[in-house]
Amino acid sequence: MISAAERKMQFLFSLRSRGVTNKRVLNAMERVDRGKYIRGTFEDRAYEDTPLPIACGQTISQPSIVALMTEALDVQPRDKVLEIGTGSGYQAAILSQLARRVYTVDRYSRLVREARAVFEAEDITNIIALIADGSRGLPRASPF
């Protein structure tokens, strides 16, 4: 059985081996525990570089894809970000480490409620999670 520290080192090595080089993104990925965003049958696979099923027929994205997308965004500390599709809340939590404020919207109230609970438990205070149709954006908080 490998320790949590070894598992985290393997996780970060996996991200680097897939081309993630931005130190801020790697630090955010290290600080946010993906295991907090996965419940049930797949909890023991939280640190694998694979997408996993979550509630409402959705998935939590593969960590290397989350990292590469985040790196491509080049989020800066004063940025305000809009995420469409809260899902588990994992991507929003990563973004919260890099941006001033993150707005995340999802059409599934269950996903938003569960993500909010994790944000609160993890004391992440710069995310606003809303039940909304993401195809409409979020005009009241724009620009992003």
N, C-alpha and C positions, 0 to 999 in steps of 0.2 A: 504494500500500500504506500503510495507516495504522499508526502506531506502537502499541506496547503501552500507552503512557500515554494516547494518544487513545482507544484501544479501551476502556480502563478508565473514562475520563471519560464516554464514550458509554453504557457499561454503567450507571454510577451515575445519569446523567441519565435513562435509561430507567426506572430504579426510581422516581425522584422523580416522573416524569411519570405513573406509574401509581398515585400516591398514597402512597408510602412516605415517611414524614416523621420517624420515630424515629431520632435521631442515632446511638444505640448500634447499632441494627440496620443502618443505612447504613454505619457504621464496620466492623461485622463483615463485611458483604457486600464491602466494599472489601478487607479483610485476607485473606479466604479466596478463593483463586484457583480458580474453577470449572473451569478447564482441567486442573487436577491430578486431577479426578474423572471425566474422560471420556477413554476410550481408543479408538483405532481410527478408523474411517471418519468419525466425527463430531467429532473433536478440533478441527478448524478452525472449528466452529460453537459452541464453548463459551461465547462471550460474546454470543450471540443470546438474546433473551428468548423462548425456546421450550423445551418439553420435548424430550429426546433419548433415543433407545434406549441402554440399557446391557445388560449380560449378563443371562441368565436370563429373558429376555422382559420385563424391567422397564424403567422410565424414570427419568432424572434430571429432577426437576421444573423447570418454568419459573422462572427466578430471581425474577421479580416475585411469583409465587405463594409461593415460599419466603420472600421478604421480608415479604409481607403476613401470612402465617401466623405468622411469627416475631414480627412486631410485635403481632399480636393476643394472643399468649401473654404478653406483658409480662414476660419472663424477667428476674429480678433476680440480682445477683452471688452471692448465697448459695443460690440455688435448685439443686435436684437434679431433672433432667429425664429422663423415659423417652420414647424415640422408638421407635415400632413401625414396622419396615421400614427397615433401614439403607440399602438400595439402594447408591448409589455412595459414601455417607458424607458428601455435601455438606451436607445439612441438619444432621447431627450436628456437623460442623465449624463451621457458623454458630452453632449453639447453644453450642458450647464456648467461643466468644468472649464469651458473655453469662452463662453459668451456672457454678456451682462445679464441677459434675460432670454428665456426660451418659452415660446408659446407652442403648445402641441395640441392638435385637434384630432378627434377620432369620432366616427359615427356610432361606435359601440360603447354604450354607457358603462358596461361591465369592465371593459379594458381601461377606460379613463378612471373609474373608481379604484381599480386594483393598482394602476400606476400611481395615482395620487397617494394611496396608502404606503407604497414603497418610498415615494419622495418624502413623505412626512416621517416615516421611520428612519430614513437615512439623513434627515435634516437638510434636505435640498430645498432651498427657499426661493430660488430664482427661476422656477418652472411654473408656468400657468397652464394647467391641463383642462381642456374644454371639450364638451360633447358638441360636435358641430360637423357640418358637411365641408370637408376640406376643399372641395372643388370650387367653393366660393371664396377661398382665402380667408383673411381675417381683417376686413377693412378698418374696423374700429381701432386696431392696434398698429396699422401700417404707418410708415413704410418699414420694410424689413431689409 
